[in-house]
Amino acid sequence: MIGKLTGRLDYRATDHVLIDVGGVGYMVYCSERTMAVLPNAGEAVSLFTELLVREDVLQLFGFTTLIEKEWHRLLMTVQGVGAKASMAILSTLGPDGVSRAVTLGDWNAIKAAKGIGPKTAQKVVLELKDKAPKVMAMGGSLAAAQGEVVAAPEEDTAVLEPVVAASNASTQAEALSALTNLGYAHGDAASAVAQAAGEGAQSTPSLIRAALKLLAPKE
């Protein structure tokens, strides 16, 4: 299994890149969001990858963060969601957006992705809602493990977006952990954190405060 590639970006197409790793070229398909932050041809690049194996094809898919890769893997477990549909959802929402949509049961957000109908969107939310809190909780450890993966530090500042995504995942994971330690149910805490993040809270303290307000008993 090929889990990560680090090398030189040979060329970019609309939906994939060719990465030269020690003289071997790997064709890697990426979401629109990932394509937007990749460096120029000839520059250093590093992507987490997932290998799709079928009878008639082998395809590599690339991701800037492990959270994005994990959502791709989970989306592919939903019947009717193939690699193309998964890439469309991640292109439209990004990993944080998928986390919020699935956690909050917002299938309309999923439906906004190209080629995703209402039935498929509802199925994604229904089948993955219980798994979303676990992905959010993984954010801290995954962000710490991955670091900056798109390009070397001297590359263009466009690569900062994946680092911000990793930071967001980490703060949401920290907020979720704090709330569960206070005794809130994992699913309820995840929904509150997702809603708070969607309303603009970014730091761990602000996420916790906003989530606590959402979790407070309604009069």
C-alpha positions as CSV (number, residue, x, y, z in Angstrom):
1,M,0.0,0.0,0.0
2,I,1.3,3.5,-0.9
3,G,0.4,5.8,1.9
4,K,2.5,8.9,1.1
5,L,4.6,10.2,-1.8
6,T,7.4,12.8,-1.5
7,G,9.2,14.0,-4.6
8,R,9.1,16.6,-7.4
9,L,5.9,17.7,-9.2
10,D,6.5,17.0,-12.9
11,Y,3.2,18.4,-14.3
12,R,-0.3,19.4,-13.3
13,A,-3.5,18.5,-15.2
14,T,-7.1,19.5,-14.3
15,D,-7.7,16.7,-11.7
16,H,-4.3,15.0,-11.3
17,V,-0.6,15.6,-11.0
18,L,2.5,13.5,-11.9
19,I,5.0,13.2,-9.0
20,D,8.5,12.1,-9.7
21,V,9.8,10.0,-6.8
22,G,13.4,8.8,-7.4
23,G,12.9,8.6,-11.2
24,V,9.5,6.9,-11.0
25,G,6.4,8.9,-12.0
26,Y,3.2,8.5,-10.0
27,M,-0.1,9.8,-11.3
28,V,-2.1,11.1,-8.4
29,Y,-5.7,12.3,-8.5
30,C,-6.7,15.1,-6.2
31,S,-9.8,17.2,-5.2
32,E,-10.1,20.7,-6.6
33,R,-9.2,22.1,-3.1
34,T,-6.0,20.1,-3.1
35,M,-5.1,21.0,-6.6
36,A,-5.5,24.7,-5.7
37,V,-2.7,24.6,-3.1
38,L,-0.2,22.4,-4.8
39,P,3.1,24.0,-5.9
40,N,4.2,24.6,-9.4
41,A,5.8,22.1,-11.7
42,G,9.4,21.4,-10.8
43,E,8.9,22.1,-7.1
44,A,8.9,19.7,-4.1
45,V,5.7,18.1,-3.1
46,S,4.4,15.6,-0.6
47,L,0.9,14.1,-0.4
48,F,-0.8,11.4,1.7
49,T,-2.2,8.8,-0.7
50,E,-4.9,6.2,-1.0
51,L,-4.6,3.4,-3.6
52,L,-7.8,2.3,-5.3
53,V,-7.5,-1.2,-6.6
54,R,-10.0,-2.6,-9.2
55,E,-9.8,-5.4,-11.7
56,D,-9.2,-3.0,-14.6
57,V,-7.5,-0.1,-12.9
58,L,-5.1,1.1,-10.2
59,Q,-5.6,4.7,-9.1
60,L,-3.8,6.9,-6.5
61,F,-5.6,9.7,-4.8
62,G,-3.7,12.4,-3.0
63,F,-4.6,14.5,0.1
64,T,-2.9,17.4,1.9
65,T,-4.1,16.2,5.3
66,L,-4.8,12.9,7.0
67,I,-8.3,14.1,7.9
68,E,-9.1,14.6,4.2
69,K,-7.8,11.1,3.5
70,E,-9.9,9.6,6.3
71,W,-13.0,11.2,5.0
72,H,-12.3,9.9,1.5
73,R,-12.0,6.4,2.9
74,L,-15.3,6.7,4.9
75,L,-17.2,8.3,2.0
76,M,-16.1,5.4,-0.2
77,T,-17.8,3.0,2.2
78,V,-21.2,4.4,1.4
79,Q,-23.0,2.5,-1.3
80,G,-23.3,4.7,-4.4
81,V,-20.3,6.9,-3.5
82,G,-17.3,6.1,-5.6
83,A,-13.9,7.8,-5.9
84,K,-15.3,10.5,-8.3
85,A,-18.2,11.3,-6.0
86,S,-15.9,11.4,-2.9
87,M,-13.6,13.8,-4.7
88,A,-16.6,16.0,-5.6
89,I,-17.8,16.2,-2.0
90,L,-14.3,17.0,-0.7
91,S,-13.8,19.6,-3.5
92,T,-17.0,21.3,-2.5
93,L,-16.8,21.2,1.3
94,G,-13.3,20.3,2.3
95,P,-12.7,17.9,5.2
96,D,-13.9,20.4,7.8
97,G,-17.0,21.0,5.9
98,V,-17.7,17.3,5.5
99,S,-17.3,16.9,9.3
100,R,-19.8,19.7,10.0
101,A,-22.3,18.5,7.4
102,V,-22.3,14.9,8.5
103,T,-22.2,15.7,12.2
104,L,-25.1,18.1,11.9
105,G,-27.1,15.9,9.5
106,D,-26.9,18.6,6.8
107,W,-27.5,16.5,3.7
108,N,-28.2,19.6,1.7
109,A,-24.6,20.6,2.1
110,I,-23.5,17.2,0.8
111,K,-26.0,17.5,-2.1
112,A,-24.3,20.7,-3.2
113,A,-21.4,18.6,-4.6
114,K,-21.4,17.9,-8.3
115,G,-23.2,14.7,-9.2
116,I,-24.6,14.0,-5.7
117,G,-28.3,13.6,-5.6
118,P,-30.5,14.0,-2.5
119,K,-30.8,10.2,-1.9
120,T,-27.1,9.7,-1.9
121,A,-26.5,12.8,0.2
122,Q,-29.0,11.5,2.8
123,K,-27.3,8.1,2.8
124,V,-23.9,9.7,3.4
125,V,-25.3,11.5,6.5
126,L,-27.2,8.5,7.8
127,E,-24.4,6.0,7.4
128,L,-21.5,8.2,8.6
129,K,-23.0,10.4,11.3
130,D,-22.0,8.0,14.1
131,K,-18.4,8.0,12.7
132,A,-18.0,11.7,12.3
133,P,-17.3,12.4,16.0
134,K,-14.4,9.8,15.9
135,V,-12.9,11.6,12.9
136,M,-13.2,14.9,14.7
137,A,-11.6,13.4,17.8
138,M,-8.7,12.1,15.7
139,G,-7.9,15.7,14.5
140,G,-5.4,16.5,17.2
141,S,-3.2,13.4,16.9
142,L,-3.4,13.5,13.1
143,A,-2.4,17.1,12.9
144,A,0.5,16.5,15.2
145,A,1.6,13.5,13.1
146,Q,1.4,15.1,9.7
147,G,3.0,18.5,10.0
148,E,3.3,20.5,6.7
149,V,3.0,18.0,3.9
150,V,2.3,19.9,0.7
151,A,5.7,21.4,0.1
152,A,9.0,22.2,1.7
153,P,9.0,25.3,4.0
154,E,10.8,27.4,1.4
155,E,7.9,27.0,-1.1
156,D,5.1,29.5,-1.8
157,T,2.9,30.7,1.0
158,A,-0.1,29.1,-0.8
159,V,0.8,25.9,1.1
160,L,-0.3,27.5,4.3
161,E,-3.9,26.4,3.7
162,P,-3.3,22.7,4.6
163,V,-1.5,23.8,7.8
164,V,-4.5,25.9,8.8
165,A,-6.8,22.9,8.1
166,A,-4.6,20.8,10.3
167,S,-4.8,23.5,13.0
168,N,-8.6,23.6,12.8
169,A,-8.8,19.9,13.1
170,S,-6.6,20.0,16.2
171,T,-8.6,22.8,18.0
172,Q,-11.9,21.0,17.3
173,A,-10.5,17.8,18.6
174,E,-9.3,19.6,21.8
175,A,-12.7,21.2,22.3
176,L,-14.4,17.9,21.8
177,S,-12.1,16.2,24.3
178,A,-12.8,19.0,26.9
179,L,-16.6,18.7,26.5
180,T,-16.6,14.9,26.8
181,N,-14.4,15.2,29.9
182,L,-17.1,17.5,31.4
183,G,-19.5,14.6,30.9
184,Y,-21.3,15.5,27.7
185,A,-22.2,12.6,25.3
186,H,-19.7,12.2,22.5
187,G,-22.3,12.7,19.8
188,D,-23.9,15.8,21.4
189,A,-20.5,17.4,22.0
190,A,-19.4,16.7,18.4
191,S,-22.6,18.3,17.1
192,A,-22.1,21.4,19.3
193,V,-18.4,21.8,18.3
194,A,-19.3,21.4,14.6
195,Q,-22.0,24.0,14.8
196,A,-19.8,26.4,16.8
197,A,-17.1,26.0,14.2
198,G,-19.5,26.7,11.4
199,E,-20.6,29.9,13.1
200,G,-17.1,31.2,13.2
201,A,-15.5,30.0,16.5
202,Q,-11.9,29.1,15.8
203,S,-9.7,28.9,18.9
204,T,-10.2,26.0,21.4
205,P,-11.5,28.3,24.2
206,S,-14.0,30.0,21.8
207,L,-15.1,26.7,20.5
208,I,-15.7,25.4,24.0
209,R,-17.6,28.5,25.1
210,A,-19.8,28.5,22.0
211,A,-20.4,24.8,22.3
212,L,-21.4,25.0,26.0
213,K,-24.0,27.7,25.1
214,L,-25.4,25.3,22.5
215,L,-25.4,22.4,25.0
216,A,-27.1,24.5,27.8
217,P,-30.6,23.4,28.6
218,K,-33.2,25.4,26.7
219,E,-35.7,27.3,28.9
